[in-house]
């Protein structure tokens, strides 16, 4: 697992953290960092103000939990990321 600017390159192992929630039809209005985020699996831009797959991932750190919000362009990319190690 490597934390990147957009989120995580792979899901955390059970001792590193947990996937808290996955939303298959997530839409974000008023996103602060721009209109798109890179898909965690393929890197393609995902318009976050339209339906996309989004996740909440909690990772343990020495200063407490850190939350990441990776996005995915489709179910195939989600499945690829979620099963990678």
C-alpha positions, 0 to 999 in steps of 0.5 A: 500500500502506498499513499498517493496524492489522490488516495491509495495505490492498493487497498490496505491490508487488515493490519494497515486499515480498512475500507469503511464504505463504498458508494456505487453511485456517488456524486459530489457537489462543490468539490474543492480540489477541482472537477475531476480526480484520477481513477485509482485503478487506471488514472483516467480523470473521473468527473466527481460531480457526476455518478462514480464509484467512491470509497472511504478508506481508513488507514492507521498511522502513528498520529491516528487514523487517516481517511482517504477518498479514492474514486473509480471510473467504473465497477471494473476499475473498482474490482481491479483495485479492490483485489490488488495487493 
